[in-house]
């Protein structure tokens, strides 16, 4: 068996793994990253790319009034009995330092989300904006030939393969037929995309999670960090009670990788591990009643490796994953791609009902809260699902799920069965299998208040996060509008996730600890291989990537023997 020697072996190439690798290499260590898939970037490359970092330097420069004590209060409220003071303090203290480090020393640059609210902004310590940051768009050509190994974005959330940035950029796309400025903005981007498609075969203007990974990967390559793709880690190598390396398969042959300082598990949790989903997801009794946009290779390898060395999982969280409602988009090859519904639910004129024909939650609440409410409302039913409902003007103004706004035609989505249409509410309900009488009553009751911008049943638009998802130009309530003008449309949504929360127990340095609470020498975890510090809840946009980047930074410095407080 061949042998490769390094200081640090990182297993996985998402945000947590690459942040660890770049930090450790910057501080002088010899680092190797291995990735099971044939592309690097993991789930991060498919994500929205936001990172939740209270008191981040960008917010402080903009005069956002926040404090670490305030953020700690918020997290204590949100995590409840699963509040881990040591790990949360390590995250809060090192998050701003992490941002400074990457912005000053690497290609990674961020943009602030000043109006991107916490998901429960009215809770103690909550904020109406300023905590999430996202990577600046990135020119993929800077990666040179390595762009071919960057995981592409999720097909379903692009426009013909073109990536669309969050925030103001997305608003331009919504307003493309209503504003000359927006039309010009979108026209320039689309022209550049067509140029890139002709010259490179893919989009070169990277946004969201693709930009985050692109920038981290460029930083890693600039520092000389190799990334082996198609190189799964099969087993850990142990000696004298600690982890000293791993056996990695490369080019079909096992390689013994000896890591002098440590091994970091960062393989993305278990979103595609059907057996563990069956054990932990109450709504998926066979493990298959659940759909994740995560890469198919995220099958829980890091957790199994950690357990083999004596690590244990935290499994008692109220939610073992970050829930998101997804709709299943038919693809040309006969498969279906999960489309995550982030923002459409908050637009005026959109409601959600179960097959019983009744609403069950404030549709503009976070995707995680939406799925929890959907699962409660459909308890005991054969299929745990709901339907997003709109009328014709709303569909053409905002789109819905994979269906794009006017002028993109809706015919292909109708023919594929993804989008259901009825001339009347009753006809739509019949096609969708929704109780007709109850559904008609629900819409009539909703409409009786919606014209005045009111929603007495669930108070849509009642907090800053709701309004962030709404249409600021729609008055009097950016989240509430009537459903009156046929034909009417529906899209079915089912439970999905954006990543898993249950993971390996770690301490404040993200060392994997055993059942007795003792660190396992030489073994660390980053990203979703480590149990989420959020305690199975979802306080805000970026609460996965923020800790992943931060603890990657912490682990990298810890391995290099550098004090994170310095």
C-alpha positions in Angstrom: 0.0 0.0 0.0 1.3 3.4 -1.0 1.9 6.0 1.8 1.3 9.8 1.7 2.5 11.9 4.7 1.1 15.3 5.6 0.4 17.3 8.8 -3.4 17.5 8.4 -5.8 15.3 6.4 -9.2 16.9 5.7 -12.0 14.5 4.6 -14.5 16.5 2.7 -14.4 19.7 0.6 -17.4 21.8 1.7 -17.1 25.1 3.6 -16.0 23.5 6.8 -13.3 21.3 5.2 -11.9 24.0 3.0 -11.9 26.6 5.8 -9.9 24.2 7.9 -7.5 23.5 5.1 -6.9 27.1 4.1 -6.4 28.2 7.8 -4.0 25.3 8.6 -2.0 25.8 5.4 -1.8 29.6 5.9 -0.2 28.9 9.4 2.4 26.6 7.9 1.0 23.1 7.9 1.2 20.6 5.1 -2.5 19.9 4.3 -4.3 17.4 2.1 -8.0 17.5 1.3 -9.7 14.3 0.0 -13.2 14.3 -1.5 -15.4 11.2 -2.2 -17.2 12.8 -5.2 -15.5 13.6 -8.6 -16.1 17.3 -7.9 -15.3 19.5 -4.9 -17.6 21.8 -2.9 -20.1 19.4 -1.3 -23.6 20.7 -0.3 -22.1 24.2 0.2 -21.7 24.6 -3.6 -25.4 24.0 -4.1 -26.5 26.2 -1.2 -27.6 29.8 -0.9 -24.1 30.5 0.5 -25.2 32.7 3.5 -23.2 32.6 6.8 -24.8 33.7 10.1 -22.1 35.7 12.0 -23.3 38.1 14.7 -21.1 41.2 15.1 -19.3 40.5 11.8 -16.9 43.2 10.7 -19.1 44.2 7.8 -22.1 44.9 10.1 -19.9 46.8 12.5 -18.6 49.0 9.8 -22.2 49.7 8.7 -23.2 50.7 12.3 -25.4 47.7 13.0 -26.3 47.8 16.7 -25.5 44.2 17.8 -23.5 42.6 20.5 -22.2 39.1 21.4 -24.2 39.2 24.6 -27.4 39.9 22.6 -26.5 37.0 20.1 -25.9 34.7 23.0 -29.2 35.6 24.5 -30.9 34.8 21.2 -29.1 31.4 20.9 -29.9 30.5 24.4 -33.6 31.2 23.7 -33.5 29.3 20.4 -31.5 26.2 21.5 -33.4 25.7 24.8 -32.3 22.6 26.7 -29.6 22.0 24.1 -27.7 25.2 24.8 -24.0 24.4 24.7 -22.3 27.4 26.4 -18.7 26.5 25.6 -19.3 25.8 21.9 -21.6 28.7 21.4 -19.2 31.1 23.1 -16.3 29.7 20.9 -18.5 30.4 17.8 -19.6 33.9 18.8 -16.1 35.0 19.8 -14.3 33.5 16.7 -16.9 34.3 14.0 -15.9 37.9 13.6 -12.2 36.9 13.7 -12.8 34.3 11.0 -14.3 36.9 8.7 -11.3 39.3 9.3 -8.9 36.5 8.7 -10.3 35.3 5.4 -11.0 38.8 4.0 -7.5 40.0 4.9 -5.5 36.9 3.9 -7.4 35.0 1.2 -9.5 35.4 -1.9 -12.7 35.1 0.2 -14.7 38.4 0.4 -18.1 38.9 1.8 -21.2 41.1 1.3 -23.5 42.0 4.2 -27.2 41.2 4.3 -28.4 44.3 6.1 -32.1 43.5 5.8 -31.8 39.7 6.1 -33.6 39.2 9.4 -33.2 36.5 12.0 -35.9 33.9 11.6 -37.4 34.8 14.9 -36.5 38.5 15.1 -39.0 39.3 17.9 -37.5 36.6 20.2 -35.1 37.8 23.0 -31.8 38.9 21.3 -33.2 38.6 17.8 -32.3 41.1 15.1 -34.1 42.4 12.0 -30.9 42.1 9.9 -27.2 42.5 9.8 -26.0 39.0 11.0 -25.9 37.1 7.7 -23.1 37.6 5.1 -22.6 36.0 1.7 -19.6 35.6 -0.5 -19.1 38.2 -3.2 -19.8 36.9 -6.8 -16.7 35.3 -8.2 -15.2 35.0 -11.7 -14.8 31.2 -12.1 -12.1 31.8 -14.7 -9.7 32.6 -11.8 -9.8 28.9 -11.0 -8.3 28.0 -14.4 -8.7 24.4 -15.3 -9.8 23.6 -11.8 -13.2 25.1 -12.6 -14.0 21.7 -14.2 -13.9 20.1 -10.8 -16.1 22.7 -9.0 -19.5 21.2 -8.2 -22.1 23.0 -10.2 -25.1 24.7 -8.5 -28.3 22.8 -8.1 -29.9 22.7 -11.5 -33.4 23.5 -10.3 -32.4 26.8 -8.8 -30.7 28.2 -11.8 -32.3 29.9 -14.8 -31.2 27.8 -17.8 -28.0 27.1 -15.9 -27.4 30.8 -14.9 -26.8 31.5 -11.3 -28.8 34.3 -9.7 -27.5 36.0 -6.6 -29.6 36.6 -3.5 -31.0 39.9 -2.3 -31.0 42.9 -4.7 -30.0 40.9 -7.7 -33.0 38.6 -7.3 -35.3 41.6 -7.1 -34.0 42.8 -10.5 -35.1 39.4 -12.0 -38.6 39.8 -10.4 -38.9 43.3 -11.9 -37.4 42.6 -15.3 -40.7 43.4 -17.1 -41.6 46.3 -14.8 -38.4 48.4 -14.7 -36.1 49.6 -17.4 -33.2 49.5 -14.9 -33.9 45.9 -14.0 -34.3 44.9 -17.6 -30.9 46.4 -18.5 -29.3 44.8 -15.4 -30.7 41.3 -16.2 -29.9 41.8 -19.9 -26.2 42.4 -19.2 -25.9 39.4 -16.9 -27.7 37.1 -19.4 -25.5 38.3 -22.2 -22.4 37.5 -20.2 -23.8 34.1 -19.3 -24.4 33.3 -23.0 -20.8 34.3 -23.7 -19.5 32.1 -20.9 -21.7 29.2 -22.1 -20.2 29.5 -25.6 -16.6 29.8 -24.5 -16.6 27.6 -21.4 -19.7 25.4 -21.5 -20.9 26.7 -18.1 -21.6 29.9 -16.1 -18.4 31.6 -15.0 -20.0 34.3 -12.8 -20.4 32.3 -9.6 -22.8 33.4 -6.9 -24.2 32.1 -3.6 -22.6 28.9 -2.4 -20.8 28.4 -5.6 -19.0 31.7 -5.1 -18.1 30.7 -1.5 -16.6 27.4 -2.6 -14.9 29.0 -5.6 -13.2 31.6 -3.4 -12.2 29.1 -0.8 -10.9 26.7 -3.4 -8.9 29.5 -5.1 -7.4 30.4 -1.7 -6.5 26.7 -1.1 -4.9 26.3 -4.6 -3.0 29.5 -4.2 -1.5 28.2 -0.9 -0.6 24.9 -2.6 -3.3 22.7 -0.9 -4.0 19.6 -3.1 -7.7 18.4 -3.4 -8.0 14.8 -4.3 -11.4 14.1 -5.9 -12.9 10.6 -6.4 -10.9 9.7 -3.3 -13.2 8.3 -0.5 -11.8 7.7 2.9 -12.5 4.1 3.8 -11.1 3.8 7.4 -9.2 5.7 10.0 -5.8 4.6 11.1 -5.3 4.5 14.9 -2.3 4.2 17.1 -1.8 4.5 20.9 -5.5 5.4 21.4 -5.5 8.2 18.9 -6.1 8.8 15.2 -3.0 9.2 13.0 -4.4 9.0 9.5 -6.8 7.2 7.2 -6.9 4.8 4.3 -8.0 6.7 1.2 -8.8 5.1 -2.2 -7.2 7.0 -5.1 -7.2 5.8 -8.7 -8.7 2.6 -7.5 -5.8 1.9 -5.1 -5.7 2.3 -1.3 -3.3 4.9 0.0 -2.3 5.1 3.6 -2.4 8.8 4.5 -0.4 9.6 7.6 -1.4 12.9 9.3 1.1 14.1 11.9 -1.2 16.7 13.5 -4.7 15.3 12.9 -7.6 14.2 10.8 -10.6 16.4 10.2 -14.0 14.9 9.4 -15.9 17.3 7.1 -17.9 15.1 4.8 -21.3 16.8 5.1 -23.4 14.8 7.5 -25.9 12.2 6.5 -28.6 13.8 4.3 -28.5 10.9 1.8 -28.0 8.1 4.3 -31.3 6.3 4.0 -30.7 4.0 7.0 -29.9 6.9 9.4 -32.8 8.9 8.0 -35.1 5.9 8.8 -33.8 5.8 12.3 -34.0 9.6 13.0 -36.6 11.1 10.7 -40.0 10.4 12.2 -41.8 11.3 8.9 -39.7 8.8 6.9 -40.5 5.3 8.2 -38.5 3.7 5.4 -36.0 6.5 5.0 -37.3 7.2 1.5 -40.2 9.5 2.3 -37.8 12.5 2.3 -36.0 14.4 -0.4 -32.7 16.3 0.0 -31.0 18.6 -2.5 -27.6 17.5 -1.0 -25.2 15.6 -3.2 -25.9 11.9 -3.5 -22.4 11.2 -2.1 -23.3 12.7 1.3 -24.1 9.4 2.9 -22.8 9.8 6.4 -19.2 8.6 5.9 -17.7 11.0 8.4 -20.1 9.9 11.1 -19.3 6.3 10.6 -15.6 7.0 10.6 -16.0 9.0 13.8 -18.0 6.3 15.5 -15.4 3.7 14.5 -12.8 5.6 16.5 -15.0 5.9 19.6 -17.0 9.0 18.8 -20.7 9.2 19.5 -23.6 11.1 18.0 -25.9 13.6 19.5 -29.3 12.3 18.5 -31.7 13.9 20.9 -32.3 17.1 19.1 -36.0 18.1 18.5 -35.1 18.2 14.7 -32.3 16.1 13.4 -32.0 18.2 10.2 -32.6 21.6 8.8 -36.0 21.2 7.2 -37.1 22.8 3.9 -40.2 22.2 1.8 -39.2 20.9 -1.7 -41.2 20.3 -4.8 -40.1 17.5 -7.2 -39.2 18.8 -10.7 -39.4 16.2 -13.5 -36.1 16.0 -15.4 -35.6 14.9 -19.0 -33.9 11.6 -17.9 -37.0 10.6 -16.0 -35.6 11.5 -12.5 -36.9 14.3 -10.3 -34.9 17.1 -8.8 -35.8 18.7 -5.5 -36.5 22.4 -5.6 -36.2 24.1 -2.2 -38.9 26.7 -1.5 -37.1 29.6 0.2 -38.8 32.8 -0.9 -41.9 32.2 -2.9 -44.1 31.3 0.2 -43.8 34.8 1.5 -45.1 36.6 -1.6 -48.6 38.2 -1.5 -51.2 35.9 -2.9 -49.6 32.6 -2.0 -51.1 30.3 0.6 -50.5 26.6 1.6 -53.1 24.0 2.4 -53.1 20.3 3.2 -55.2 17.7 1.4 -57.9 18.6 3.9 -58.1 22.0 2.2 -57.1 24.1 5.3 -54.1 26.3 6.0 -51.8 25.2 8.7 -49.2 28.0 9.3 -47.9 31.4 8.4 -46.5 30.6 5.0 -44.0 33.4 5.2 -42.3 31.9 8.2 -38.9 30.2 7.8 -38.7 27.0 5.7 -37.7 25.1 8.8 -40.8 26.3 10.7 -43.0 25.7 7.7 -42.0 22.0 7.5 -42.5 21.5 11.2 -46.0 22.9 10.9 -46.7 20.7 7.8 -45.6 17.6 9.6 -47.8 18.3 12.6 -50.8 19.1 10.3 -50.4 15.8 8.3 -49.6 13.5 11.2 -51.1 10.1 10.5 -51.6 10.7 6.8 -50.1 8.3 4.2 -48.3 11.2 2.4 -46.9 14.1 4.3 -47.4 16.9 1.9 -49.0 20.3 1.3 -49.9 22.5 -1.7 -48.9 26.0 -2.5 -51.8 27.9 -4.1 -51.8 31.0 -6.3 -54.0 32.7 -8.9 -52.9 33.6 -12.4 -51.7 37.2 -11.8 -49.6 36.1 -8.8 -48.0 33.2 -10.7 -47.0 35.5 -13.6 -45.8 38.2 -11.3 -43.6 36.1 -9.0 -43.5 32.6 -10.3 -43.8 29.7 -8.0 -41.1 27.1 -7.2 -39.5 26.0 -10.4 -42.1 28.0 -12.5 -40.6 31.3 -13.5 -42.4 34.6 -13.8 -43.6 36.2 -17.0 -42.4 36.1 -19.8 -41.1 32.6 -19.3 -43.8 30.2 -20.6 -45.6 27.9 -18.1 -46.6 25.2 -20.6 -43.7 22.8 -20.0 -44.5 22.7 -16.3 -48.2 22.1 -16.9 -47.4 19.3 -19.4 -44.9 17.6 -17.0 -47.5 17.6 -14.2 -45.3 19.7 -11.9 -47.8 22.6 -12.0 -51.5 21.9 -11.6 -54.1 24.2 -13.1 -57.9 24.6 -12.6 -60.3 27.1 -14.2 -62.0 27.2 -10.8 -60.9 26.6 -7.2 -63.0 23.4 -7.2 -61.5 22.1 -10.4 -58.0 22.7 -9.0 -58.8 21.0 -5.8 -60.2 18.0 -7.7 -57.0 17.6 -9.7 -54.8 17.9 -6.6 -56.8 15.6 -4.4 -57.8 18.4 -2.0 -61.1 18.4 -0.2 -63.1 20.8 -2.4 -65.6 22.3 0.0 -63.1 22.9 2.7 -60.6 24.4 0.2 -63.2 26.8 -1.2 -64.1 27.9 2.3 -60.5 28.4 3.2 -59.8 30.6 0.2 -63.0 32.6 0.7 -62.2 33.2 4.4 -58.6 34.2 3.5 -59.8 36.6 0.7 -62.3 38.3 3.0 -59.3 39.9 4.9 -56.5 39.8 2.3 -57.7 42.8 0.2 -57.1 45.0 3.3 -53.7 43.3 3.9 -54.8 41.4 6.9 -54.3 37.7 7.9 -56.1 37.3 11.3 -55.5 33.5 11.2 -51.7 33.5 11.0 -50.6 37.1 10.9 -48.6 36.9 7.7 -46.2 39.9 7.4 -46.2 40.4 11.2 -42.4 40.3 11.6 -39.3 41.5 9.9 -38.5 38.1 8.4 -41.9 37.8 6.8 -41.6 41.2 5.3 -38.1 40.4 4.0 -39.6 37.6 1.9 -42.5 39.7 0.7 -42.9 42.3 -2.0 -42.0 45.7 -0.7 -44.0 47.3 -3.5 -47.2 45.5 -2.5 -49.4 47.6 -0.2 -50.6 47.6 2.5 -49.0 44.2 3.5 -46.0 42.9 1.5 -47.0 39.3 2.3 -50.7 39.3 1.9 -52.8 39.5 -1.3 -56.1 38.0 -2.4 -56.5 34.9 -4.6 -59.3 35.9 -6.9 -58.5 35.7 -10.6 -58.5 32.3 -12.4 -57.2 30.1 -13.6 -55.7 28.9 -10.3 -52.6 26.9 -9.7 -51.0 24.5 -7.2 -47.6 22.9 -6.6 -47.2 20.0 -4.2 -44.4 20.3 -1.6 -42.9 17.5 0.5 -40.4 17.3 3.4 -36.7 17.9 2.5 -33.6 19.2 4.2 -30.7 21.6 3.7 -28.3 19.4 5.8 -28.3 17.5 9.0 -28.1 18.7 12.6 -27.4 15.4 14.4 -23.7 14.7 14.4 -20.6 13.8 16.3 -20.1 15.2 19.8 -17.3 17.8 19.8 -15.9 20.2 22.3 -15.2 24.0 21.8 -12.1 23.2 19.7 -14.2 20.8 17.6 -12.3 17.8 18.8 -14.4 14.7 18.5 -15.2 13.4 22.0 -16.0 9.9 23.2 -19.0 8.8 25.2 -17.2 9.7 28.4 -16.6 13.3 27.2 -12.8 12.8 26.5 -11.3 14.2 23.3 -10.1 11.5 20.9 -6.5 12.5 20.1 -5.9 13.5 16.5 -9.6 13.5 15.5 -11.7 16.7 14.7 -15.0 17.4 13.0 -16.2 20.4 11.0 -19.3 21.3 9.2 -22.3 18.9 9.5 -20.1 16.0 10.6 -20.1 17.8 14.0 -23.4 18.1 15.8 -25.0 21.5 15.2 -24.5 24.1 17.9 -28.1 25.2 17.2 -29.6 22.4 19.2 -31.8 21.1 16.4 -33.4 24.5 15.7 -33.0 27.1 13.0 -32.5 30.7 14.3 -31.4 32.4 11.1 -30.2 32.2 7.5 -26.6 30.8 7.4 -26.6 29.0 10.8 -25.0 26.0 9.1 -22.3 27.7 7.0 -21.5 30.3 9.7 -20.4 27.8 12.3 -18.8 25.6 9.5 -16.5 28.4 8.5 -15.9 29.5 12.0 -15.0 26.1 13.4 -12.9 25.3 10.3 -10.9 28.4 11.2 -10.8 27.3 14.9 -9.6 23.8 14.0 -7.0 25.0 11.5 -5.5 27.3 14.1 -5.7 24.6 16.8 -3.9 22.1 14.6 -1.2 24.8 13.9 -0.8 25.5 17.6 -2.1 29.1 17.2 -4.2 30.7 19.9 -7.6 31.6 18.4 -7.8 34.5 20.7 -4.6 36.1 19.3 
